[in-house]
Amino acid sequence: MKIFLFPSVIRRKLTDGVIRGPRSSTTTLDIPSAKLDYRYQGPFTILQQINPVAYKLELPPSLKIHPVFHVSQLKPCHANYFPGRIAPPPPVQVDGHEEFPVAQILDLKQLRGKLHYLIDWVGYGPEERSWEPADLLHAPAKVRAFHWQFPDKPGP
């Protein structure tokens, strides 16, 4: 039995990096609708070509999916043509869950009797700063430095 492939599949050259998609995965985010999900994930590096239409990718362990994909689910990753645009760093694995490193604690407020810190994240811009509850923050050195710098603010 012969298998015929479309010319677009045969001509596709996947060399360095690829982006997975569309709708080929489940993300770890709680997104209410598939249309709000990311269309593509990546870039990922190609470990090996299994056959002419299947590639094995190097995936992070947090995805927990099979790393072999058909070429129809991959598209080539193009170089970053904007030198000022840098991808944010991936989260670090701590005790089996992902955490983002804290660059600096900027402010403190109390909501419903609980402390919330304004966090500046490593690798993210000012538009990505967020208020995080003190009990979910795992950066004791940064909290101590903040309270040393601002001793009049309420402490934990």
HUVENJO-V762984 format. One record per pair of residues at least 6 apart in sequence whose C-alpha atoms are under 6 Angstrom apart, sorted by the first residue. I is the first residue (numbers start at 1). GAP is how many residues later the second one is. Records with the same first field share a line. If there is no record, write none. Layout:
BEGIN
I=GAP + GAP
END
This chain:
BEGIN
14=62
17=26 + 27 + 28 + 60
18=25 + 26 + 57 + 58 + 59
19=22 + 23 + 24 + 55 + 56 + 58
20=20 + 21 + 53 + 54
21=18 + 19 + 52
22=17 + 18
45=12 + 13
46=11
47=9 + 10
48=8
49=6
53=17 + 18
54=15 + 16 + 17
55=13 + 14
56=11 + 12
57=10
88=35
91=7 + 8 + 9
92=6 + 7
101=21
102=19 + 20
103=17 + 18 + 19
104=16
105=13 + 14
106=12
107=10 + 11
108=8 + 9
109=6 + 7
110=6
115=18 + 19
116=15 + 16 + 17 + 18
117=14 + 15
118=12 + 13
119=10 + 11
120=9
END
